[in-house]
């Protein structure tokens, strides 16, 4: 059986030997993270595999390493039938299958049954449910509900009647529709269709050490805390979100609430314990709740949050949920950083994120 040629230089040989030692360690650990970075071949069987292959471990002296599967095949080895190194990795195949299912859910008028969705994915019912939640962070039912709510919002904004928007979004009965829609929209469907018509949103703008701050509440709780350089722009943004809502300037009692919020931003000790009116998908709600559990002065990664909510592979979805957060500081998305500790984007500016972290790190929290 042909083997890989090595350079005769002693220095190059030592480097190659060190690399092979690292690769062998990945093989013994069946490290999925190493899949695609190299392949190993077993001379006694004539087969090449991924590092994570579950096959019985070969002897080290019978193993050769290749950068690509093509190189292994050119050396005379054939692809393993268990790990299928000549095909897309299992994780990629699963991601493609789940993406196909998501498109089917998005295009379906009625949610297909779990068995039908599993059949589309080519998986068993139980395995499909587990993989779908792992890849998306939510169950198929929750994903379908979020899509239905999105279609409902789109229909109402486009000016459809509430009845037409209800059926177009996939609701088959008005009872189910009204039971669910208020929680999804944060107000009645008619009010949302009219740009917040009939909704009473109390707000006030003030100054804090981060610049201008706007605090807004509905009858349910705080619905927005936004930061910026231009107070008027913060008000315009709120008006754009709910152009027909009744925006009410804060009275003396409301100004006390704003003072509490500013005080918390100045010194975020403990929990301000204000009711929040946060509107989002089931997955976003889980992320936002996990953010509220991060103590002041502590930094976590997007991967940490994904793990805490039971969806370790949904790192990008976690980052998206952080970016969608409309309540600054009380839902402390500023405490989430990249794996290397560097700062990623922040809805209200990376400079404010850095300032918040530095203030908490200096023991002022």
N, C-alpha and C positions, 0 to 999 in steps of 0.2 A: 504494500500500500504506500503510495507517495506520501511524503511528509513535507512540511513547510521548510523552505530554505531559510537559513539564517546568515547574517553578515558575519564574516570571520573576525571582525574587529572585537577585541576583548571588551572594550567599553560598551559597544553596542550590544554585545552578547549579555553583559550584566544588566543593562537596561531592559532588554527583552525578557530575561529571566525574572526580573522583578515584576514586570507587567504580567507575565504568565502566572506568577505566584498570586497576584491580586485577582486575576481571572479565576484561578482554581478555587480561591476562597469564596468567590461569588457563586461558583458552581456547587460547592459543598453546602452553601447556605441557601441554595435555590433562590437567589436574589432576583426578584422580578424587576427591580430597578435596573438591572444590568441587561435585560432583554433588549436586543437591537444594537447594543454596543459591541458585541462580539458573539461568536458561536464556538462551540467546542465539538470535536469529533473524536470518536472512539475507534481505534484501529482494529480491535478484535471483533467489532460488530459491523464496521463499515458505515456507521450512521453518524450524522451530525445533529446537534440539538441546540435549543436555547439554554441559557444559564439556569433558568427556573424549571427545566424539565423534571417531572416527577419520576422519571425512570430510575431504576436501580443504579446507584452510583458506581462509576467505573474506577479502575485503578489509575492512579495519577500517571504512571509510566505509560499507560495506553492512550493518553489523552493528548490531542493537539488542538491549538487554538487558531481561529481565523477571524479576520475583521468583518467579513461578509459571508453570507450563505453561498453566494456565487463562487467565492474562492474555495469553500469546502467542497462544493460540487465539482469544480474543476480539478480538485485533488482526488476525486474518485469516490467521495462519500455521498450517500443518499439521505434524504430528509427523514427525520424521525416521524413516525406515524402518531405519536402521542402529543408532542408539543408543536408539531407542524411548523417548523422554522421557516419554511418556504412560503408561508401564508402570513396574513396580518396577525399580530399578537392577539391573545385572547381578550385583553382589555380593549384593544381597538375594535375587535369584532363585536364585542358586547356594546361598546359605545355606538357603533354604526347601527346595530339592531335597535337599541333604545331610541336613537335619533329617528329611525323609521317609524317606530311606535308613536313617538311624540307627534310626528307629522300626521299620522293616522288619527290621533286624538284631536288635533287642531282642525282637521278637515271634516271630521265626522259630525253629523247633526245630532246624533245621540251617542253617548259614551258606549263603546263596545264593551262587552263583558270581559272580565279578567282572563277567562279562557281564550277568548278571541284575540286579545292583545298578546297573550303568551304565544299563541300560534303564529302571529305576525312576526314575533321576535325569534321564533324557532326554539323556544325554551319550554320547560315544564312550568306549570302554573306557579308553584312555590318559588322556583329558582328565578323566574321572571320578576316576581314581586320584589324579591330581595335585590336583584341586580338593578331594577328600575330605581328603587329608593337610593341605592348606593351611588348611582350615576347622576341622579337629578336632585337628590336631597329630600324628595317628597314621594308619597305614594302615587300610583296612577290615578286614584280617585281625586286626590288633592290637586294634582297637576291639571286634571280635566276641569275641576272647579275653578282654578285660577284662569284657565283659558276661557271658560264661559264668562267669568266676570270681566275679562278683558274685552270680549266681544260685546258684552252688555254696555260697557263704558263707551266703546267705539260707536255703537248704534245710537246711544243717547246723545253723544256729542254731535253726531252727524245730523241730528234733528228728527230721528225716527220717533214714532209714537212709542210710549212705554210698552204697549201691547206688542207692537211689531218687534221692538228690541228684545222683549222677553222671549218670544218664540225664535227669533233669529239667533239668540244666544244659546238656545238649547233647553230652555225651561219648558216643560210640558204642562205645568199647572200653575195657576196664579198663586195658589197657596204656598207651594214650594218656593216660587220666585220671591214673594214678599218676605218669606221667612229668612231667606238667605241674602237677598240683595242689599238690605240696609247695612248689614255687617260688612259686606264687601265694599260698598260705596262710601260708608261713613255718614250717609243721610238717605232720605227717601229717593227712589228712582226719579220721581218727577222733579225733585229739587236738583238732583245731579244733572238731569237733562237740561235744566234751565240755568246751568252754570252756578248752582248753589242757591237758586232762588228759594226764598223762604228760610234758608239756613242763617242762623245768627252766629257770627264769628266776631268775638271780641279780641281786640289787639292793642298793642302799644309798642312804640319804638323808644329806645333809650340808648345810652352810651355805656360801654364797659371797657375794660382794658384791652379787649380784642377789636374794638371799633364799634360800629353800630350793631344793635341787636334788636330783633323783632320777636315778640312772643305773641302767639295767637292761640285761642282756645275755642272749642265748641262746647256744647252742653255736656259732652262726654269727658272732656279733658283737654290737655295741651295737644294741639295738632301741628304746631310748627314753632321751632326756635331757629331763626336764621341769623347769620352773621354777614357783615359786609362793610364796605367803606362809605356807601351812599344810603342814608336812611330812606330817602324817597324811592330808591330802586327796590328796597326790601318791601315797601308797601305796594309798589306796582307789581312785583312778583306775586304777592298774595292776591291782588285784584285779578291778575291774569289767570290764576288758578281757579278762582271762584268769582267770575265777573258779575254774576247776578245775586251773590250772597249779600246779606245785610252786614256790612262791616261796621262794627261799633267801636269807637274809641274807648280806651280803658278809663274807668272812673278811679276814685281814690282806692277802693278795695282792690281793683285789678292792678293798680300800680304797686301795691304791696306784694302781689304775686310776682310781678316783674322784678321787684327788689330782691325777693327770695331767690329767683333764678340767677340774677347777677351775683348775689352773694355766694351761691353755689359755684358759679364759674370762677369767682375769685378764690374760693377755698372749698374744693369739692370733697368735703369730708362726709362720710356716711352716705345716706340715701335721702334725697329731697322728698321722696315719697309722694310725688304728684301724680294724679291720674293722667294717663296719656290716651289720646285718640289717634292711634297709629293705624294706617290703612295699608295693607299689603297682602301678598300671598301668604299661604301657610308657611312656606320656607322662609320668607323674609321675616315673618313674625318670630320664628324660632331663632334666627340669627340675631335679631334686635334684642330678644330676651337674653341671649347669651352675652351680648355686648354689655347689657346692664349689670351682669354679674362680675364684670372685670373691676377689681378694686382700683382706686386712684393710685397712681405711681407705678402700676404694673403694665408691661407691654406684652402682647401676645401676637402670634402670627395668624394669618388667614387659615393656615393648616390647623392651628390649635382650635380655632372656632369651629372649623368643619368637623374635627374630631369630637368636640364637646356636644355638638348637636346630632351626633351619630351618623354623619355623612362625610367620612374622611376624604373621599375623592372629589367632593363638590367645592373645591377651593375657589374656582372662578366664580361660581354662583354666590359664594360667601362674599367675595369682593364686590360683586354687583349689588348685593343686598346692602352692603355698607355704603356704597355710593348712592343708593336710593333713600337712605335715612334722611328724614326731614327735620329731625329734632337734635340739634347740636348739643353736645356735652351731656345732657341727661341720658341720651343713648350714645355712649362714648366710643364711637367708631374711630376717634383719633388715637385710641390706644392699640389699634391693630396695625402692625408693620409687616414688612416683607421678611422672608426667612433669614436674610443676612442682616436684619435690623434696620435697613434703610427705610425711608418714608416713601410711601406711594401717594397717589393723588388723594385729595381731600376736598369735599364739596365746597368748603368755604376757604380754600387756599392752603397750600402746604405750609406756608409760613405760620399760619395760625395753628396748624397741627403741631409744628415744631415748638411753638411757644407754649402750647398747652402741656406738651410732654415735658419740656424743660421746667416749667413751673411746678408740675407735680413731682418731678425728679429732684428738685431742689428742696423738697420737704415743706413746701408751702401749701400742700394739700392736706 
